[in-house]
């Protein structure tokens, strides 16, 4: 019998004080033909938070896994709006398509995937998400890849603050200014690419902490995130690594170890795009041409 692990929960600073599983299962770049199996395995292991996006082109397979396991409407599901679907009415139409593919009554969290400032539709798109939340179609409205200037713009325009900002965070690119802005405004940070690339887990502070706690370097980095209060969505298609990621909250790093990992930040250490200049449409052809699907 598979051992069922558990993720700690984190309470969001929205009106409902919603609790979200802090360690989720990411599905970016998991091919559709592998997605249902991977999500079913993640659910069997104990993941109760699944992250997908319209631009990953695997929402339907995530939905298939939820239905096959009887977990539809029973676990936390996040999806995201593509750039080419921004705008008030297009966002509402795109949301209904995502909800249909996922096969859920309510989407736990719906995010604007990128601010996409080149078309400057993210403020009216945000209003569409707030309306969907008001209607009960989504539990939590949030954003992804928003920099402080984009966050401030939607706050000023709508009077409502995003509950979550899903951004790239890992030891060599921890975005301290963005983290500080989010903390000051009660916005929970959800880290994607939480392990960065090889240099992050090979760094001396991470390796030393792993030896001290008899855990893997990857577990040290994931624990650095969760101990500092971030939500994480590590991705793996391998069962043992899925288990290891979910078990990463079973020890505590010291204040000295946390500070040493914080000090690894490099303003040029990002592995993803710059939200201020990202202009990809995220259409199927666009994603396929860039190797994302």
Secondary structure, DSSP 8 states (H G I E B T S, - for coil): --------EEE-SSTT--EEESB-EE-TT--HHHHHHHHHHHHHHT--EEE--GGGT-HHHHHHHHHHHT-TTTSEEEEEE-GGG-SHHHHHHHHHHHHHHHT-SSEEEEEES---TTT--HHHHHHHHHHHHHTTSEEEEEEES--HHHHHHHHHHHS---SEEEEE-BTTB--HHHHHHHHHTT-EEEEESTT-SHHHHHSHHHHHHHHHHTS-HHHHHHHHHHHTT-EE----S-HHHHHHHHGGGSS---HHHHHHHHTT--TT--SS--TTT------HHHHHHTT--
